[in-house]
């Protein structure tokens, strides 16, 4: 029996560099296609700097996800 594909959602994740006092805190937003928020955060942590702070910030609509041609498992800065 074939397994049903999991629905993928495009989660937006904010990644901020640590505040070292020498430079302003840098912020980058990524989009991660994943079945749930925890997997999206894991995927972004895998590509972000080790000391960066990662926080879920929202989701993209299915329409925008299609226009961006996002694929399951993909992580992309936006």
ChimeraX commands (.cxc) that place a marker at each C-alpha (Angstrom):
marker #1 position 0.00,0.00,0.00 radius 0.5
marker #1 position 1.47,3.35,-1.04 radius 0.5
marker #1 position 1.83,5.94,1.68 radius 0.5
marker #1 position -0.03,9.20,1.30 radius 0.5
marker #1 position 2.17,12.25,0.70 radius 0.5
marker #1 position 2.34,14.59,3.67 radius 0.5
marker #1 position 1.00,18.10,3.10 radius 0.5
marker #1 position 3.87,20.55,2.96 radius 0.5
marker #1 position 3.59,24.11,4.27 radius 0.5
marker #1 position 5.92,27.01,3.52 radius 0.5
marker #1 position 7.01,28.30,6.93 radius 0.5
marker #1 position 8.86,31.60,7.27 radius 0.5
marker #1 position 11.66,31.53,9.82 radius 0.5
marker #1 position 13.60,34.54,11.15 radius 0.5
marker #1 position 17.29,33.99,11.81 radius 0.5
marker #1 position 19.23,36.58,13.77 radius 0.5
marker #1 position 22.94,36.70,14.34 radius 0.5
marker #1 position 24.03,37.01,17.97 radius 0.5
marker #1 position 24.48,40.52,19.36 radius 0.5
marker #1 position 28.22,40.86,19.92 radius 0.5
marker #1 position 28.03,44.61,20.61 radius 0.5
marker #1 position 30.33,45.45,17.70 radius 0.5
marker #1 position 27.75,45.41,14.91 radius 0.5
marker #1 position 23.99,45.72,14.63 radius 0.5
marker #1 position 22.06,42.48,14.93 radius 0.5
marker #1 position 21.60,40.99,11.46 radius 0.5
marker #1 position 18.26,39.46,10.50 radius 0.5
marker #1 position 17.60,37.07,7.63 radius 0.5
marker #1 position 14.29,35.43,6.77 radius 0.5
marker #1 position 14.15,31.94,5.29 radius 0.5
marker #1 position 11.28,29.93,3.88 radius 0.5
marker #1 position 11.27,26.20,4.60 radius 0.5
marker #1 position 8.88,23.69,3.01 radius 0.5
marker #1 position 8.06,21.13,5.70 radius 0.5
marker #1 position 5.13,19.07,7.03 radius 0.5
marker #1 position 5.19,20.89,10.40 radius 0.5
marker #1 position 6.78,23.85,12.18 radius 0.5
marker #1 position 9.33,21.82,14.16 radius 0.5
marker #1 position 10.76,20.27,11.00 radius 0.5
marker #1 position 10.91,23.69,9.34 radius 0.5
marker #1 position 12.92,25.04,12.29 radius 0.5
marker #1 position 15.27,22.02,12.16 radius 0.5
marker #1 position 15.85,22.54,8.43 radius 0.5
marker #1 position 16.69,26.22,8.88 radius 0.5
marker #1 position 18.97,25.50,11.86 radius 0.5
marker #1 position 20.90,23.13,9.59 radius 0.5
marker #1 position 21.76,25.98,7.19 radius 0.5
marker #1 position 22.06,28.88,9.68 radius 0.5
marker #1 position 25.17,29.84,11.62 radius 0.5
marker #1 position 25.59,27.72,14.74 radius 0.5
marker #1 position 25.22,30.64,17.16 radius 0.5
marker #1 position 22.24,32.20,15.36 radius 0.5
marker #1 position 18.82,32.51,16.96 radius 0.5
marker #1 position 15.99,30.85,14.97 radius 0.5
marker #1 position 12.31,31.76,15.38 radius 0.5
marker #1 position 9.18,30.77,13.47 radius 0.5
marker #1 position 7.56,33.88,12.02 radius 0.5
marker #1 position 4.66,32.66,9.87 radius 0.5
marker #1 position 3.60,30.85,6.72 radius 0.5
marker #1 position 3.20,31.64,3.04 radius 0.5
marker #1 position -0.02,31.08,1.12 radius 0.5
marker #1 position -0.33,28.09,-1.20 radius 0.5
marker #1 position -0.59,30.51,-4.12 radius 0.5
marker #1 position 2.69,32.25,-3.26 radius 0.5
marker #1 position 4.37,28.92,-2.57 radius 0.5
marker #1 position 3.41,27.77,-6.08 radius 0.5
marker #1 position 4.63,31.02,-7.67 radius 0.5
marker #1 position 7.99,30.66,-5.92 radius 0.5
marker #1 position 8.18,27.03,-7.12 radius 0.5
marker #1 position 9.11,25.76,-3.67 radius 0.5
marker #1 position 9.68,22.01,-3.36 radius 0.5
marker #1 position 9.21,19.75,-0.32 radius 0.5
marker #1 position 12.22,19.95,1.98 radius 0.5
marker #1 position 13.59,23.10,0.35 radius 0.5
marker #1 position 15.07,25.91,2.47 radius 0.5
marker #1 position 15.63,29.26,0.79 radius 0.5
marker #1 position 16.48,32.77,2.01 radius 0.5
marker #1 position 13.87,35.34,1.02 radius 0.5
marker link #1:1,2 radius 0.2
marker link #1:2,3 radius 0.2
marker link #1:3,4 radius 0.2
marker link #1:4,5 radius 0.2
marker link #1:5,6 radius 0.2
marker link #1:6,7 radius 0.2
marker link #1:7,8 radius 0.2
marker link #1:8,9 radius 0.2
marker link #1:9,10 radius 0.2
marker link #1:10,11 radius 0.2
marker link #1:11,12 radius 0.2
marker link #1:12,13 radius 0.2
marker link #1:13,14 radius 0.2
marker link #1:14,15 radius 0.2
marker link #1:15,16 radius 0.2
marker link #1:16,17 radius 0.2
marker link #1:17,18 radius 0.2
marker link #1:18,19 radius 0.2
marker link #1:19,20 radius 0.2
marker link #1:20,21 radius 0.2
marker link #1:21,22 radius 0.2
marker link #1:22,23 radius 0.2
marker link #1:23,24 radius 0.2
marker link #1:24,25 radius 0.2
marker link #1:25,26 radius 0.2
marker link #1:26,27 radius 0.2
marker link #1:27,28 radius 0.2
marker link #1:28,29 radius 0.2
marker link #1:29,30 radius 0.2
marker link #1:30,31 radius 0.2
marker link #1:31,32 radius 0.2
marker link #1:32,33 radius 0.2
marker link #1:33,34 radius 0.2
marker link #1:34,35 radius 0.2
marker link #1:35,36 radius 0.2
marker link #1:36,37 radius 0.2
marker link #1:37,38 radius 0.2
marker link #1:38,39 radius 0.2
marker link #1:39,40 radius 0.2
marker link #1:40,41 radius 0.2
marker link #1:41,42 radius 0.2
marker link #1:42,43 radius 0.2
marker link #1:43,44 radius 0.2
marker link #1:44,45 radius 0.2
marker link #1:45,46 radius 0.2
marker link #1:46,47 radius 0.2
marker link #1:47,48 radius 0.2
marker link #1:48,49 radius 0.2
marker link #1:49,50 radius 0.2
marker link #1:50,51 radius 0.2
marker link #1:51,52 radius 0.2
marker link #1:52,53 radius 0.2
marker link #1:53,54 radius 0.2
marker link #1:54,55 radius 0.2
marker link #1:55,56 radius 0.2
marker link #1:56,57 radius 0.2
marker link #1:57,58 radius 0.2
marker link #1:58,59 radius 0.2
marker link #1:59,60 radius 0.2
marker link #1:60,61 radius 0.2
marker link #1:61,62 radius 0.2
marker link #1:62,63 radius 0.2
marker link #1:63,64 radius 0.2
marker link #1:64,65 radius 0.2
marker link #1:65,66 radius 0.2
marker link #1:66,67 radius 0.2
marker link #1:67,68 radius 0.2
marker link #1:68,69 radius 0.2
marker link #1:69,70 radius 0.2
marker link #1:70,71 radius 0.2
marker link #1:71,72 radius 0.2
marker link #1:72,73 radius 0.2
marker link #1:73,74 radius 0.2
marker link #1:74,75 radius 0.2
marker link #1:75,76 radius 0.2
marker link #1:76,77 radius 0.2
marker link #1:77,78 radius 0.2
view
